[in-house]
Amino acid sequence: MSSDAHLGDTSERDPLYDVPPEQYEACSHPRRVYLLEILTSGTDGESGADRYSLFDLTTELIQREDLDVPNGQARHEVRLSLLHNHLPRLADCGLIEWDAETGVELVTEPQLCPAALASLLEETADGDADADSDETDTPADDELLQRVVDPTRLRVARLVHESDGSLSLDRLATALAARDSIAPAETETAKIELHHAHLPALDAVDVLEYDPDAGLVDATPKTDAVSLIP
């Protein structure tokens, strides 16, 4: 039985409205998530400085990602990816300043929580380790983030988290429409998009359970982790 009478009723502005679009893209790759988590942790080994050397960041990322290659190769590959991909992307969206010689410094706190995203990745990795070796359909970390780090899907996860019991598709669409202040005709469009796109995508990575025949959505353990991201 669904219990969601006051779901989505709020006068507070949804913080997801204030997230710049480029930050969603920045947080859609595991290495950038771990990089931002390191930079927002406020520690830098023994020095305690706010600026991280490229060497130290590379070392921490190798430890976080547990790469299955020799250390020298891992260090080379991670360093190149930072120099030519991840650091420029984070700088372009105004989150960091960096230089290959002087290191990397966080200049703006990301509005999507890197620690919550990292926790989601680690929870998924722990689940993979406990799964049978014959199971091969578990999504990679980058696919997980690409499916989850989306403004509508993050709102969906939070609404499902707030719901007491199963949540109907109709009620979920209505709650989303109320938060977005859209017209009734657009509520039906939102319902169609939920049914065909957003809910199947989140169900595929176990962020929620969606029964398309019954039109019901239920939380999973990962729903709680995702609800902490915005």
C-alpha positions in Angstrom: 0.0 0.0 0.0 1.4 3.4 -0.9 1.7 6.0 1.9 2.7 9.3 0.3 0.0 11.7 1.1 2.3 14.7 1.6 5.1 13.7 -0.7 7.0 16.5 -2.3 5.0 19.2 -0.4 7.7 21.8 0.4 8.1 25.6 0.3 11.9 25.3 0.3 13.8 25.7 -3.0 15.2 22.4 -4.3 19.0 22.7 -4.2 19.2 20.8 -7.4 17.9 23.9 -9.2 21.1 25.7 -8.3 23.5 23.1 -9.6 25.2 24.3 -12.8 24.7 21.8 -15.7 28.5 21.4 -16.1 28.7 20.0 -12.5 26.5 17.1 -13.4 29.0 16.2 -16.2 31.9 16.8 -13.9 30.5 14.3 -11.4 29.6 11.6 -14.0 33.0 9.9 -14.0 34.4 7.9 -11.0 37.9 9.4 -11.2 36.6 12.9 -11.0 34.3 12.0 -8.1 37.3 10.5 -6.1 39.4 13.5 -7.1 36.8 15.9 -5.8 36.3 13.9 -2.6 40.1 14.1 -2.0 40.1 17.9 -2.6 37.1 18.5 -0.4 38.4 16.4 2.5 40.5 19.3 3.8 43.6 17.2 4.4 46.9 16.8 2.5 48.9 14.1 4.2 51.4 15.5 6.7 51.6 19.0 5.3 47.9 19.9 5.8 48.1 22.4 2.9 45.1 23.2 0.7 47.0 22.6 -2.5 47.7 19.0 -3.6 50.7 18.0 -5.7 50.0 16.0 -8.9 52.1 13.2 -7.4 50.1 13.0 -4.2 46.8 13.1 -6.1 47.9 10.3 -8.4 49.0 8.2 -5.4 45.7 8.7 -3.6 43.6 7.9 -6.7 45.6 4.7 -7.4 44.8 3.6 -3.8 41.1 4.5 -4.1 40.6 2.8 -7.4 42.6 -0.3 -6.7 43.8 -0.6 -10.3 44.6 -4.1 -11.5 47.9 -3.1 -13.2 51.5 -2.7 -12.1 52.0 0.4 -10.0 54.3 2.1 -12.6 51.8 1.6 -15.3 48.9 2.8 -13.1 50.8 5.9 -12.1 51.5 6.8 -15.7 47.9 6.2 -16.9 46.3 8.1 -14.0 48.7 11.1 -14.3 48.0 11.3 -18.1 44.2 11.2 -17.5 44.5 14.0 -14.9 46.6 16.2 -17.1 44.7 15.7 -20.3 41.1 15.1 -19.2 39.9 15.4 -15.6 41.8 18.4 -14.3 41.0 20.6 -17.4 37.3 19.5 -17.1 37.1 20.5 -13.4 38.9 23.8 -14.1 36.5 24.6 -17.0 33.5 24.4 -14.7 35.2 26.6 -12.1 35.8 24.0 -9.3 39.6 23.9 -9.3 42.7 25.8 -10.2 45.7 23.7 -11.3 49.2 23.7 -12.7 51.4 20.7 -13.4 54.2 22.2 -11.3 52.4 23.8 -8.4 49.5 21.4 -8.0 45.8 21.5 -7.6 43.6 23.6 -5.4 39.8 23.5 -4.9 38.3 27.0 -5.4 34.6 26.2 -5.2 32.8 23.5 -3.3 30.8 21.2 -5.7 27.1 21.4 -5.1 26.8 17.6 -5.6 28.4 15.8 -2.7 31.5 14.0 -3.8 31.6 12.0 -0.5 28.1 10.7 -1.1 28.9 9.8 -4.7 32.1 8.0 -3.6 30.1 6.1 -1.0 27.7 5.0 -3.7 30.6 3.7 -5.8 32.1 1.9 -2.8 28.8 0.3 -1.9 28.4 -0.9 -5.4 32.0 -2.3 -5.4 31.3 -4.1 -2.2 28.1 -5.6 -3.6 30.1 -6.7 -6.7 32.7 -8.5 -4.5 29.9 -10.4 -2.7 28.1 -11.4 -5.9 28.7 -14.7 -7.7 31.5 -14.7 -10.2 29.0 -15.8 -12.9 27.1 -12.6 -12.7 28.3 -10.3 -15.5 25.5 -7.8 -15.8 26.6 -5.4 -13.0 27.1 -1.9 -14.5 30.6 -0.4 -14.4 31.2 2.6 -12.2 31.0 5.1 -15.0 27.7 3.7 -16.2 26.3 3.9 -12.7 27.2 7.5 -12.4 25.9 8.3 -15.9 22.5 6.8 -15.0 22.3 8.5 -11.6 23.9 11.9 -11.9 20.9 13.6 -13.6 18.7 16.3 -12.0 15.4 14.4 -12.6 16.8 11.1 -11.4 18.3 12.6 -8.3 14.9 14.2 -7.5 13.2 10.8 -8.1 15.6 9.1 -5.7 15.0 11.6 -3.0 11.2 11.4 -3.4 11.3 7.6 -3.2 13.6 7.9 -0.1 11.0 10.2 1.5 8.1 8.0 0.7 6.8 5.6 3.4 6.3 2.4 1.5 5.7 1.8 -2.2 5.2 4.9 -4.3 2.8 4.9 -7.3 4.0 6.1 -10.7 1.1 8.6 -10.7 2.0 10.1 -7.4 5.6 10.3 -8.2 4.9 12.2 -11.4 2.5 14.5 -9.6 5.1 15.2 -6.9 7.8 15.9 -9.5 5.4 18.2 -11.3 4.6 20.1 -8.0 8.2 20.7 -7.3 8.9 21.9 -10.9 5.6 23.9 -11.0 4.6 22.5 -14.4 1.2 22.4 -16.0 -1.1 19.4 -15.6 -0.6 18.5 -19.3 3.1 18.3 -18.7 2.6 16.0 -15.7 1.5 13.3 -18.2 4.6 13.8 -20.2 6.7 13.5 -17.0 4.9 10.3 -16.2 5.8 8.9 -19.6 9.4 9.9 -19.3 9.5 8.3 -15.8 8.0 5.0 -17.1 10.2 4.7 -20.2 13.5 6.3 -19.2 14.2 7.4 -15.7 12.7 4.6 -13.6 14.1 1.7 -15.8 17.6 3.4 -15.7 17.6 3.7 -11.9 16.2 0.2 -11.6 19.0 -1.2 -13.8 21.6 0.0 -11.2 19.5 -1.0 -8.2 19.0 2.6 -7.0 15.3 1.7 -6.8 12.9 -1.1 -7.7 10.3 -0.4 -10.4 7.4 -2.7 -11.3 6.2 -1.4 -14.6 3.1 -3.6 -14.6 1.9 -2.5 -11.2 3.2 1.0 -11.6 4.9 0.9 -8.2 8.3 2.1 -7.1 10.2 0.9 -4.0 13.4 2.0 -2.3 16.5 -0.1 -2.1 19.6 0.3 0.1 21.2 2.4 -2.6 18.3 4.8 -2.6 19.4 6.2 0.8 23.0 6.8 -0.6 21.7 8.6 -3.7 19.3 10.8 -1.6 22.4 12.3 0.1 24.1 13.5 -3.1 22.4 16.9 -3.7 
